[in-house]
Structures are given as structure tokens and as C-alpha cells.
Amino acid sequence: MCGISGFNWNDEALIRAMTDTLEHRGPDQQGHFCSDKMSLGFRRLSIIDLSENGRQPMFNEDETVALVFNGEIYNFQELRKELKDKGHVFRSKADSEVILHGYEEWGVDVIHRLRGMFAFGLYDIPRKRLLLVRDRIGIKPLYYTYKDGRLLFASEIKAILEDPQVERRINYQAMYDYLGFEFVPAPQTMFADIHKLPAGHMLVFENGAIHEEQYWDLHFHPGENKLSFDEAVEKMREHLDYAVSSHLVSDVPLGVFLSGGLDSSCLVALMRKHLTGSFKTFTIGYEDKTFSELDYAQVVADHCQTDHQVLVLDTLKPEYVEKTLWHLDEPMTDLSTVPLYLLCKQAREHVTVCLSGEGADESFAGYDRFKASRMSRWFNLMPGPLRKQVVGRLTAMLPDQPQKKGAINMLKRFVEGANLDPAGQHLRWQYFFNAVLEANLLQSGFRSKVELDPFRQLRDYNARCDAGKDRVNQEIYLDMRFMMTDSVLMKVDRMSMASSLEVRVPLLDHVLVEFMASLPGDWKLKGMTTKYIFRAALEGLLPDKIVNRGKQGYSLPVKHLLRGDLKQYMIELLNDSTVIRENMDQSYVKRLIDEHCSMQQNHNHVLWALINIAIWHNRFFN
């Protein structure tokens, strides 16, 4: 895992500064290439071929093509053999070299042969053509800015900001979207004129112009798959086994994150099948048992005989929050961000690579929001005024309960989401803004700068989805293509790279993802049972109490912390923040704080979002 950067002119001092900013992504080596029309920078975290032969920028035999690459190609050995049979000469054993020779052999079509996670810049020197590519799923990040003929790109925004000509301006539309979804959807970032290259896209820079295009999308092909359920279960087991085994290739120590949930437990069980001897598992928990899964993680660790490491958190230090914001580059309010940061720091003391179970909830329909969407069909039979004016108001008056979920908390969240615009589909239950907040919290000057339509982008995604009338698969498409990349995967990349730890996500192997997309949604969400076919595929591999348990997650108990250890920090931060004062109604912010701290309501989502905006602005603009 590494950090890459570059731009379309010669400036050795700037490329070194950009590369130095990414040192945490690759502490083992650095490299630079400068020509009249291109500068490339690289920081290396050595995983495969630890020798000097794996150094980047990497070149082909006659040094006409240069590459900076971040990620892993899991089918590189097969590609390497195919290319050697065609006469290509390899200088290293690194997986990245297959991209160079593959480009020589197949041109841009090499992208379609790669199986892995990647973001890379490939410079064709004779043609003076730069190719920027991000993997299909968006596991690895890539940012760029293009203005007045100047193109800069990097693995993280902070590297681009090393160029003094790049203006630091707030993207207010991105801030509005973030307040609801708690992340900034691609291609926007919170910085005006700096963009995310979307997942499954490539950007070509040639003859002074850029051209961006999509090379992959998730297709469902409804009705084409003729497998029976039992045949699909067996095929899924094969895909899972290959995905995990292919992700175990490493020349450095390797472990796995184990939450005790179905996804990570699956990885541990399949790793045990392919690895001899002990391997390390890492988990995180809390003193509050309603937020913790330690007992389940221990069951799996004992079942698979792993060397289990546990990190228990009882509070949250403000410096951890501020540190994670620096690594994230822009606000992203996932409540598991800080715990993951601390877990990665702990894991890096023992291993260099960890497997993690991200992607299963999206691809296999594992989130509670899939169930909420199904339940809303009956709720919507109730007349609109009764749903909104009576039921909505009554549930809003219910006081917040201290546990993470619980019947009252879940009822309040269900009704709130169900009464939002149906265009949001199941993501209504992942949207944490509403008309009341919009009208009272946002100052008129802020509202005048943005399009006040939270689900406008979802309409575009819904139009592109080819799942037909299969509601579950429609919702899986939204999770996979809109939600996951810029929230879950961005969090995992940043928090792992903050500790120079490579995290691999086998359940997002694109062949496995495509196979799952070929199956009916009712095989994934059967009645109210989430991940139905996934559970069937894991029967006999894991204890029944793991296979049949519901989802919990390891999010931080922020709502309690904002009423306790972080209360004064929150008040001072939001009172003193320039960006909050200029864009939010201060009296209403105070009201939100008072209602939350008195447990009249749970405002932790909007308050945590504002806290992160304030910290981000202090770090990058002051």
C-alpha cells in the first residue's frame, strides 16, 4: 500500500513536498520522476517483493512508460505468466509490474484484466499521455484538480494542497450533502475545485485536455441467472474461498480484524482453512455492552484458534478526533472512525497487512435499513397526514434511550426515515438531516449557495441501475455505487494508512460482487432475515450463534460522550468556530446541545457533524 502524486509540469521541489506529505502511507521508500511534461511521486509500504526492484516510479523495459501505483493486484501471478509467455521481461516480483507490461500488450484495456484494489497514474512518455485509474469498487482513493491547464493528482487531498496555487475554498454544496449523509459524495470534495475520481472511472490527460470516463459499473441482469438456490450457495462458497485465499499473498506478517459479526468471522474461518499455525485477530470493544461485541469475537477466536488481541475503549480524547480529521482531509462522520484508527494503530504493532470484512453489508443486504425499507411498505398504507402529523410528532416526543438501539430508539429512527422523500429509498434511514433542521440550523446565506435537494444524486443513480423491479437489488446498487465508496471505504483507507497498515477487503472482490448482483434480491433479504444466502453459505463453517446473529457494528458511543467527557469540548469548539458562526444559527446550535445533553432528544448525528466541520476548518483553513 502506498501514496502516489503527480502533475503535468517539471517541479522537483513540489513533487518532493507532495510525496513527503504522504509519508504515512509509505514509510519504507520514496521515489520521484521529473520530465518536461510530468512529475511523479511515490511513497512505498513494502508488501510484495521487498527488494529495490519494487521501487517506484516503475518503468517498462525501454523506459517509455512510467507507473506510480497504490494497491494490490491479486491475480498478478496469472497475468505475469501470460505476459512472460508473450515475451515480456520482468525486473521484479512486484504485482505492480504487470500493469506496465499489460499496458504494452493490451493498452488501456489492461484495466479490465486487473483483479484487485488500485489507484494508479501511468505516464506514456512518447505520447505524453497520463492515465489515472481507480479500481472498480473504489477501495483505493484518487483525487485531482484541473484548472487553467494545470493538473495535479494524489492519493490524499493534503498532498494537492502543497501546491500554493491551489486555492483553499469551501464547497458549500458538499457541506450541505455531508450534513445529511455524513460523507461527501463523489465527485465532490469539501474543497471547491478538488475532485474525487469516482470508482470504476479513469481520467485521460492528453494534448492539454482531460477526459473522464466510466469503465465499469455494477450490473444485475435480472432473470439471466438460472441457478437454483442450492447451486448458488455452493457457487458462493467457491467465490468466497477464492477471494479470501487470493488476499493472503504477502511477504510481510498478516492478520485480520474480528468484530464478532458475520463478515469478519467468515474471513477468520476461511483464513484458518488456508493458513497453518496461529495468526492474529484484532477486535475493539467498550465498557457499555450495548455497543460492544467482545463476547462474540472471542467465540470465533476460540473456534478458529487465533492469537486474539483486544482493545477496550472507555472514553474518547479530543486529540484522537483531530488526528483522524487530518488524515481524512474532509469531514466524514462515521462513528466508528476513531475506534478504527486506534485499532489500526494497535494492529500495526504486530502486522503490516490486515483483512477486514467491509462490503458484505452492502453487497449481501446486511444493514437494518434494508429491513426498514421493506417495513415501510406497510407503514405507507397509513394516510400521509396521519403518518407525518400524528405518528411522526408523537414518536419525536419520545425521550432518547441510553442503549445503542432498543425498541424506542429504533422506532424513532424508523418513523423519521419513513417520512422522508421516497426518492431516497432505503438511504432515507442513513440520512440524518431533515426539513426542520434545514430551516432552523442553516443561515439564509448558506441556503442561497446550495441546491436544497438531498436526494437529487440518488435519482441519477436510480436511473442508471438495471435491476428492474427488484427493490432489494436497486437498494444494493445505491449502497455499492453511491454510499460505500466515500464513507466506509474512505474511512478504512485513511485510518489504516494513518498507521502504515494495509487493509484488504476480500468480500469486495469484484468477481464475487458481480456474482452476488446476478442473484435475486429475495435471496439476500428473505422476509426480515438479512444476508440470507450468505448465512446459508457459512453453515457448518462457523458456530450457529454467529451465523444466525443480527448486525451490531462497533460504532463509538458518541451520544453519551457528548453528554459527558466531550460536552465542554463540544460547546467551546462550536462557539468559537468561524465556519459554524458564519453558516449556522448559533442560537439553534445551542438549543440542539441543550436538548441533547438533557436527553430530551438524541442530536448526536448533527452535533458530531458540526464538530467535525469545525475541526476540519480549523486544521485546513486557519
C-alpha positions in Angstrom: 0.0 0.0 0.0 1.4 3.3 -1.0 0.9 7.0 -1.7 1.0 8.5 -5.2 1.1 12.0 -6.6 1.9 14.0 -9.7 1.3 16.9 -12.0 1.8 18.0 -15.6 5.0 20.1 -15.4 8.5 19.8 -14.0 9.0 20.9 -10.4 11.1 18.6 -8.3 10.7 20.7 -5.1 6.9 20.5 -5.3 6.7 16.8 -6.1 9.0 16.1 -3.1 6.8 18.2 -0.9 3.7 16.3 -2.1 5.4 13.0 -1.6 6.6 13.9 1.9 3.0 14.7 2.9 2.1 11.1 2.1 4.9 9.5 4.2 2.4 7.8 6.5 1.1 5.9 3.5 4.5 4.5 2.6 7.3 4.8 5.2 9.6 2.3 3.5 10.8 4.1 0.3 10.2 7.2 -1.7 10.8 7.9 -5.4 10.4 10.7 -7.9 10.4 11.2 -11.7 10.5 14.6 -13.4 10.4 15.4 -17.1 9.4 18.5 -19.1 5.7 17.5 -19.1 5.2 15.4 -16.0 6.4 14.9 -12.4 5.5 11.8 -10.5 6.0 11.0 -6.8 5.7 7.8 -4.7 5.8 6.6 -1.1 6.1 2.8 -0.6 4.8 0.5 2.0 6.6 -2.7 1.0 4.3 -5.8 0.9 5.3 -7.9 -2.1 8.9 -8.1 -3.3 10.6 -6.1 -0.5 13.7 -5.5 -2.6 14.8 -2.4 -4.5 13.3 -4.0 -7.7 9.9 -3.0 -6.4 10.8 0.7 -6.2 8.5 3.2 -7.9 8.1 5.1 -10.1 8.5 1.9 -12.1 9.3 1.7 -15.8 9.0 -0.8 -18.6 12.0 -2.3 -20.4 12.8 0.7 -22.6 11.6 3.3 -20.0 8.9 4.7 -22.3 6.2 4.1 -19.7 6.3 5.2 -16.0 3.9 4.0 -13.3 3.0 5.1 -9.7 0.6 2.6 -8.2 -1.3 2.2 -4.9 -3.0 -1.1 -4.1 -2.7 -4.8 -4.7 -3.3 -6.9 -7.9 -4.4 -10.3 -6.6 -4.3 -12.1 -10.0 -0.8 -10.7 -10.8 0.8 -14.2 -10.9 -1.6 -15.4 -13.6 -1.1 -12.1 -15.6 2.7 -12.3 -15.1 2.8 -15.8 -16.6 0.6 -14.8 -19.6 2.8 -11.8 -20.3 6.1 -13.7 -19.9 4.8 -16.2 -22.4 4.3 -13.3 -24.8 7.9 -12.3 -24.4 7.8 -9.6 -21.8 10.8 -9.4 -19.4 10.1 -8.7 -15.8 12.6 -6.9 -13.5 10.8 -7.6 -10.2 8.4 -9.9 -8.5 6.1 -7.0 -7.6 2.4 -7.1 -8.6 2.5 -3.6 -9.9 4.9 -4.5 -12.8 2.1 -6.5 -14.6 0.3 -3.1 -15.2 3.3 -1.8 -17.2 3.7 -4.9 -19.4 -0.1 -5.3 -19.6 -0.3 -1.7 -20.9 2.4 -2.5 -23.5 0.4 -5.6 -24.6 -3.2 -4.5 -24.4 -3.1 -0.7 -24.0 -5.8 0.8 -21.8 -7.7 -2.5 -21.8 -5.3 -3.8 -19.2 -7.6 -2.3 -16.7 -10.3 -4.9 -17.4 -7.8 -7.7 -16.6 -6.9 -6.5 -13.2 -8.4 -8.1 -10.1 -7.7 -6.1 -7.0 -7.8 -2.7 -5.3 -5.9 0.0 -7.0 -5.4 3.7 -7.9 -2.5 4.4 -10.3 -1.0 7.0 -12.6 0.5 5.7 -15.8 2.5 8.0 -18.0 3.1 7.1 -21.6 6.2 9.2 -22.3 6.3 9.3 -26.1 2.6 10.1 -26.4 2.8 12.5 -23.4 -0.4 10.9 -22.1 -1.3 10.4 -18.5 -3.8 7.7 -17.5 -5.3 8.0 -14.0 -7.4 4.9 -12.9 -9.4 4.0 -9.8 -10.5 0.4 -9.1 -14.0 -0.7 -9.9 -15.3 -0.6 -6.3 -13.4 2.4 -5.2 -11.3 0.7 -2.4 -8.3 3.0 -3.1 -8.7 6.8 -3.3 -7.6 9.2 -6.0 -8.1 13.0 -6.1 -7.3 15.6 -8.7 -7.7 19.2 -9.6 -7.6 20.7 -13.1 -7.6 24.4 -13.6 -6.0 26.7 -16.2 -4.2 23.8 -17.9 -2.7 22.6 -14.6 -3.5 19.0 -13.5 -2.5 17.7 -10.1 -3.4 14.3 -8.6 -2.7 12.4 -5.4 -3.9 9.7 -3.0 -4.9 12.4 -0.5 -6.1 15.9 -0.8 -3.5 17.3 1.6 -0.8 16.5 -1.0 -2.6 18.5 -3.6 -2.8 21.4 -1.2 1.0 21.5 -1.1 0.8 23.5 -4.4 0.4 27.1 -3.3 -1.6 27.9 -6.5 -4.4 25.6 -5.4 -6.9 27.7 -3.6 -8.5 26.6 -0.3 -12.2 27.3 -0.8 -15.1 25.6 0.9 -17.5 23.7 -1.3 -20.8 24.6 0.3 -22.9 22.2 -1.7 -20.6 19.4 -0.4 -21.1 20.7 3.1 -24.9 20.5 2.7 -24.7 17.0 1.4 -22.4 16.0 4.1 -24.7 17.2 6.9 -27.3 14.7 5.7 -25.3 11.7 4.5 -22.3 12.3 6.8 -19.9 12.0 4.0 -19.2 13.9 0.8 -20.4 12.0 -2.3 -18.2 11.7 -5.3 -17.1 13.5 -7.4 -17.2 16.4 -4.9 -14.9 17.1 -2.0 -15.3 19.7 0.7 -12.7 21.7 -1.2 -14.0 23.6 -4.2 -12.3 22.6 -7.5 -10.7 19.4 -6.0 -12.5 16.3 -7.1 -12.6 12.6 -6.4 -12.1 10.3 -9.3 -15.2 8.1 -8.9 -14.9 4.4 -8.5 -14.7 2.4 -11.8 -13.5 5.5 -13.7 -10.4 6.6 -15.5 -9.2 10.0 -16.5 -7.0 10.6 -19.5 -4.9 13.7 -19.8 -3.5 14.3 -23.3 -2.9 17.3 -25.6 -3.6 19.7 -22.7 -7.1 18.4 -22.0 -8.7 15.9 -19.7 -11.3 13.3 -20.5 -13.0 11.2 -17.8 -15.0 8.1 -18.5 -16.5 5.1 -16.6 -15.1 1.8 -17.5 -17.1 -0.4 -15.1 -20.5 -0.5 -13.4 -22.4 -3.0 -11.3 -25.0 -4.8 -13.5 -27.7 -7.1 -12.2 -29.0 -8.8 -15.4 -32.4 -9.8 -13.8 -33.6 -13.2 -14.9 -30.4 -14.3 -16.6 -29.0 -16.5 -13.8 -30.7 -19.9 -13.9 -29.0 -21.3 -10.8 -31.1 -22.9 -8.1 -30.7 -21.6 -4.6 -28.6 -24.6 -3.5 -26.4 -24.2 -6.6 -26.0 -20.5 -5.9 -25.0 -21.3 -2.3 -22.3 -23.7 -3.5 -21.1 -21.2 -6.1 -20.9 -18.5 -3.5 -18.8 -20.7 -1.2 -16.3 -21.1 -4.1 -16.2 -17.4 -4.7 -15.7 -16.6 -1.0 -12.9 -19.2 -0.7 -11.0 -17.9 -3.7 -11.5 -14.2 -2.7 -10.0 -14.9 0.8 -7.2 -17.2 -0.3 -6.1 -14.7 -3.1 -5.9 -11.9 -0.5 -3.4 -13.9 1.7 -0.4 -13.3 -0.7 2.1 -11.3 1.3 5.8 -11.1 2.1 5.1 -9.5 5.5 3.0 -10.5 8.6 -0.7 -10.6 8.1 -3.7 -10.6 10.5 -7.5 -9.9 10.4 -10.0 -7.6 12.1 -12.5 -9.6 14.0 -15.6 -7.8 15.3 -17.6 -11.0 16.1 -20.1 -10.1 13.3 -20.8 -12.5 10.4 -18.5 -10.8 7.8 -15.2 -10.7 9.8 -16.0 -14.1 11.3 -16.3 -15.5 7.7 -12.8 -14.2 6.9 -11.3 -15.7 10.0 -12.8 -19.1 9.3 -11.6 -19.2 5.7 -8.2 -17.9 6.7 -8.0 -20.8 9.1 -8.7 -23.1 6.2 -5.7 -21.8 4.2 -3.2 -20.9 6.9 -1.3 -23.3 9.1 -0.3 -22.2 12.6 -1.6 -19.3 14.6 -2.5 -15.9 13.1 -3.5 -12.7 14.9 -7.1 -11.3 15.2 -7.8 -7.9 16.5 -11.0 -6.5 18.0 -12.3 -3.5 19.8 -14.9 -3.1 22.5 -16.5 -0.8 25.0 -17.4 -0.9 28.7 -21.0 -0.3 27.6 -22.1 -3.8 26.5 -24.8 -2.4 24.1 -22.0 -1.0 22.0 -19.7 -4.0 22.3 -19.3 -7.4 20.6 -16.3 -8.8 22.5 -18.0 -12.0 23.6 -18.9 -12.9 20.0 -15.4 -12.1 18.8 -14.0 -14.4 21.5 -16.3 -17.2 20.4 -14.9 -17.0 16.8 -11.3 -16.6 18.0 -11.6 -19.7 20.2 -13.4 -21.7 17.4 -10.6 -20.8 14.9 -7.7 -20.9 17.4 -6.3 -17.5 16.7 -4.0 -15.3 18.7 -6.6 -12.8 19.8 -5.9 -9.2 20.7 -8.5 -7.0 22.4 -8.6 -3.2 22.7 -11.2 -1.8 25.1 -12.2 1.9 24.9 -13.9 3.7 27.7 -13.6 7.3 26.5 -12.5 9.4 23.6 -9.8 12.0 23.6 -10.3 15.2 21.5 -6.8 14.8 20.0 -7.8 11.5 18.5 -10.7 13.2 16.8 -8.5 16.0 15.5 -5.9 13.5 14.3 -8.4 11.4 12.3 -9.8 14.6 10.7 -6.3 15.5 9.4 -6.0 12.0 7.9 -9.5 12.1 6.4 -8.9 15.5 4.7 -12.6 16.3 4.8 -15.3 15.7 7.4 -16.8 12.1 7.4 -18.9 11.4 10.4 -18.9 7.6 10.6 -19.0 6.9 14.4 -16.5 4.0 14.1 -13.7 6.2 12.6 -11.8 6.9 15.8 -12.2 3.3 17.1 -10.9 2.0 13.8 -7.9 4.5 13.9 -7.0 3.1 17.3 -7.5 -0.5 16.3 -5.2 0.0 13.3 -2.5 1.6 15.5 -2.7 -1.5 17.7 -2.6 -3.9 14.8 0.4 -2.2 13.2 2.5 -3.1 16.3 2.1 -6.8 15.2 1.4 -7.0 11.4 1.7 -5.0 8.2 -1.4 -6.3 6.5 -5.0 -6.9 7.9 -8.0 -8.4 6.2 -11.4 -6.8 7.0 -15.0 -7.6 6.2 -16.1 -4.3 4.6 -18.6 -4.6 1.7 -20.7 -7.6 2.8 -23.4 -5.4 4.3 -23.8 -3.6 1.0 -23.4 -6.5 -1.4 -25.3 -9.1 0.7 -28.1 -6.7 2.1 -27.0 -6.7 5.7 -28.0 -3.3 7.1 -31.1 -2.6 9.1 -32.0 0.0 6.5 -32.9 -2.8 4.1 -35.4 -4.2 6.6 -36.7 -0.7 7.3 -37.4 -0.2 3.6 -39.4 -3.4 3.5 -41.3 -2.5 6.6 -42.1 1.0 5.2 -44.4 -0.6 2.6 -46.9 -1.4 5.3 -46.3 1.9 7.1 -47.0 3.8 3.9 -50.5 2.3 3.7 -51.3 4.8 6.5 -52.6 8.1 5.2 -49.9 10.7 4.8 -51.2 13.3 7.4 -51.6 10.5 10.0 -48.1 9.3 9.4 -46.4 12.7 9.5 -48.6 14.9 11.7 -49.6 12.3 14.3 -47.3 9.3 14.4 -44.3 11.4 13.4 -44.9 14.1 16.1 -45.7 11.5 18.8 -42.5 9.5 18.2 -40.4 12.6 18.0 -41.5 13.5 21.5 -40.3 10.2 23.0 -37.1 10.7 25.0 -33.8 9.2 23.8 -32.8 5.9 25.5 -29.3 5.3 26.6 -28.7 2.0 24.7 -27.3 1.9 21.2 -30.5 0.5 19.6 -33.5 -0.6 21.7 -37.2 -0.5 20.7 -37.8 3.2 21.3 -34.7 4.4 19.6 -35.3 2.1 16.6 -39.0 3.2 16.4 -38.0 6.9 16.4 -35.4 6.4 13.7 -37.8 4.3 11.5 -40.6 6.8 11.6 -38.2 9.7 10.9 -36.7 7.9 7.9 -40.0 6.6 6.6 -41.4 10.2 6.4 -38.6 11.5 4.2 -38.8 11.7 0.4 -39.2 8.1 -1.1 -36.7 9.1 -3.7 -34.1 8.3 -1.0 -35.2 4.7 -1.0 -33.5 2.8 1.9 -30.9 5.5 2.3 -33.6 7.6 4.0 -32.6 5.7 7.1 -29.0 6.7 6.6 -29.8 10.4 6.1 -29.6 12.5 9.2 -30.9 15.9 8.2 -34.5 16.9 7.8 -36.7 19.9 6.9 -36.8 21.2 10.5 -33.0 21.2 10.8 -32.6 22.7 7.3 -35.0 25.6 8.1 -33.6 26.3 11.6 -30.0 25.5 11.5 -28.8 26.8 8.2 -28.4 30.6 7.8 -30.1 32.1 4.8 -26.8 33.0 3.2 -25.7 29.3 3.3 -29.1 28.1 1.9 -28.8 30.6 -1.0 -25.5 28.9 -2.1 -26.7 25.4 -2.4 -29.4 23.2 -4.1 -31.6 22.1 -1.2 -32.5 18.7 -2.6 -30.8 16.0 -0.6 -31.7 13.1 -2.9 -31.0 14.7 -6.3 -27.9 12.5 -6.9 -29.9 9.4 -5.8 -32.3 10.0 -8.7 -29.4 9.8 -11.1 -28.2 6.5 -9.6 -31.6 5.0 -9.6 -32.0 5.8 -13.3 -28.7 4.0 -14.1 -29.5 0.9 -12.1 -30.6 -2.1 -14.3 -32.1 -4.2 -11.5 -35.6 -3.9 -13.0 -38.3 -4.1 -10.4 -36.1 -5.9 -7.8 -36.3 -3.5 -4.9 -33.5 -5.1 -2.8 -31.1 -5.1 -5.7 -32.0 -1.5 -6.5 -31.0 -0.6 -3.0 -27.8 -2.7 -3.1 -26.8 -0.6 -6.2 -27.3 2.6 -4.2 -25.2 1.3 -1.4 -22.4 0.0 -3.6 -22.2 2.8 -6.1 -23.2 5.9 -4.1 -22.7 5.2 -0.4 -20.0 2.8 0.4 -17.0 4.2 -1.5 -16.9 7.6 0.0 -17.9 6.6 3.5 -17.0 3.1 4.6 -14.1 2.6 2.2 -12.7 6.1 2.6 -12.7 5.6 6.4 -10.9 2.3 6.1 -8.2 3.5 3.7 -7.4 6.7 5.8 -7.5 5.1 9.2 -5.3 2.2 8.2 -2.8 4.3 6.2 -2.5 6.7 9.2 -0.6 3.8 10.8 1.0 2.5 7.6 -1.2 -0.6 7.7 -2.5 -2.2 4.6 -6.2 -3.3 4.9 -7.6 -5.8 2.3 -11.3 -6.3 1.8 -11.8 -9.8 0.2 -15.6 -9.6 0.3 -15.3 -6.8 -2.3 -13.5 -8.9 -4.8 -15.3 -7.7 -8.0 -16.0 -11.2 -9.3 -17.8 -12.1 -6.1 -19.6 -8.8 -6.2 -20.8 -9.4 -9.8 -21.9 -12.9 -8.9 -24.0 -11.6 -6.0 -25.5 -9.0 -8.3 -26.7 -11.8 -10.6 -28.9 -13.3 -7.7 -32.4 -12.2 -6.8 -32.8 -9.7 -4.0 -35.1 -12.0 -2.1 -32.2 -14.5 -1.7 -30.3 -11.8 0.1 -33.1 -10.3 2.2 -35.6 -13.1 2.8 -38.5 -11.8 4.8 -36.7 -9.9 7.6 -33.6 -12.1 7.5 -30.6 -10.1 6.2 -27.7 -11.8 4.3 -29.9 -14.9 3.9 -27.8 -16.7 1.2 -24.6 -15.6 2.9 -25.7 -17.2 6.1 -26.6 -20.4 4.2 -23.1 -20.5 2.6 -21.5 -20.3 6.1 -23.4 -23.0 7.7 -21.0 -25.6 9.1 -18.1 -23.2 8.8 -19.0 -21.1 11.9 -20.9 -21.7 15.1 -24.7 -21.3 14.7 -24.8 -18.4 17.2 -22.5 -16.5 14.9 -24.2 -17.5 11.6 -27.7 -16.5 12.9 -26.9 -13.3 14.9 -28.0 -9.9 13.9 -25.9 -6.9 13.0 -24.4 -4.6 15.6 -21.3 -2.8 14.4 -18.7 -1.2 16.5 -19.6 2.5 16.4 -18.4 4.8 19.2 -21.0 5.7 21.9 -20.8 9.4 20.8 -24.2 10.3 22.2 -23.0 9.5 25.7 -19.7 11.2 25.3 -21.3 14.4 24.1 -23.3 14.4 27.3 -20.1 13.7 29.4 -16.4 13.7 28.6 -16.8 15.7 25.4 -19.5 18.1 26.4 -17.3 21.1 27.3 -15.1 20.4 24.3 -18.1 20.5 22.0 -19.5 23.7 23.5 -16.3 25.6 23.2 -15.5 24.3 19.7 -18.9 25.2 18.3 -19.0 28.6 20.0 -15.5 29.5 18.7 -15.7 28.1 15.2 -15.7 30.7 12.4 -17.3 28.4 9.8 -20.1 27.5 12.2 -20.8 31.1 13.2 -20.8 32.2 9.5 -23.1 29.5 8.3 -25.2 28.1 11.2 -27.7 29.7 13.5 -25.9 29.9 16.8 -29.0 30.0 19.0 -30.3 26.9 17.3 -26.9 25.2 17.8 -27.2 25.9 21.5 -30.8 24.5 21.5 -29.5 21.3 19.9 -26.8 21.0 22.5 -29.2 21.7 25.4 -31.8 19.1 24.2 -29.2 16.5 23.6 -27.4 16.9 27.0 -30.8 16.8 28.8 -31.7 13.6 26.9 -34.8 15.2 25.5 -33.6 14.2 22.1 -30.6 12.4 20.5 -28.9 15.0 18.3 -25.6 13.2 18.3 -25.5 12.9 14.5 -25.9 16.6 13.7 -23.8 17.7 16.6 -21.0 15.3 15.7 -21.2 16.5 12.1 -20.8 20.2 13.2 -17.9 19.3 15.4 -16.1 17.6 12.5 -16.7 20.6 10.3 -15.3 22.9 12.9 -12.2 20.8 13.5 -11.7 20.4 9.7 -11.9 24.1 9.1 -9.5 24.9 12.0 -7.0 22.4 10.6 -7.1 23.3 6.9 -8.1 27.0 6.8 -6.7 28.6 9.9 
